[in-house]
Amino acid sequence: MSVRQFVHVEPVWASYFLACAGHAAAAVVDPVGDIKPYQAVGEATATRIRYVIDTHLHADHVSSARELAAATGADYVLFSEAKVAFPFRGARDGEVLDLGNVKIKVLHTPGHTPEHISLLVTDRTRGEEPWFVLTGHTLMVGDLGRTELASSAEVGARDLFRSVQRLKSLPDYLEVLPGAYSGSVCGRSLSGKPTSTIGFEKRHNRSFRLEDEAEFVRAMTADIPPPPPEAATVRAINSGRTTVNA
């Protein structure tokens, strides 16, 4: 499997290119900005982009996923219950997106937003066990995603608590590839290191460690930082309910 992490500065963001060389099939997760770099990696690896996936409807930047999907003929993928004003491929919890030897299992992990998904990735040429999980803004290195951008902070926190239990049940060795790192407005105590493991986060991520739901909700709803600029408008653009020039 070919894996490329794109680390962006404006906005502070991470996106991913995954490919199975043997089947010449690829997926791009959470693209932002110019779509040409993603297309260039597809050309360099001689793979066709089959899926373009947004882990959630973003509030801190305008996604370029639909543009990339249209340019490449890929399916644009969101969680099946995402509330948007355009057609998309709805991925259900537990569904597997097939890239040949590379399998991407969809995990519904709401909390940061109601439609948020994480992606559990297996490379069958390496083994039958999953290799890493793309966690978007659910689990990041050092903290968890804020919970009030698409629901009330408390409702989001309760949803996130259940999502955290699901992620904690994954193997400790599993690599965590998040959607943001230090400097992002979507978390509070984020590390500048844009990768980790489930086991390391269990040990060193204070929010991820909390076992009591009430304590977790109190922690996630305290000292919430200012929202991203124009967060509601950006999320509306990404859901197709308004346009960039509106």
Secondary structure as UniProt FT lines:
FT   STRAND          2..8
FT   TURN            9..12
FT   STRAND          13..20
FT   HELIX           21..23
FT   STRAND          25..29
FT   HELIX           36..44
FT   TURN            45..46
FT   STRAND          48..53
FT   HELIX           65..72
FT   STRAND          75..79
FT   TURN            80..81
FT   STRAND          89..91
FT   TURN            93..94
FT   STRAND          96..99
FT   TURN            100..101
FT   STRAND          102..108
FT   TURN            114..115
FT   STRAND          117..123
FT   TURN            124..126
FT   STRAND          132..136
FT   TURN            137..138
FT   STRAND          139..140
FT   TURN            141..142
FT   STRAND          143..144
FT   HELIX           153..168
FT   TURN            172..173
FT   STRAND          175..178
FT   TURN            182..183
FT   TURN            185..186
FT   STRAND          196..197
FT   HELIX           198..204
FT   HELIX           206..209
FT   HELIX           213..220
FT   TURN            229..230
FT   HELIX           231..238
FT   TURN            239..240
FT   TURN            244..245
//
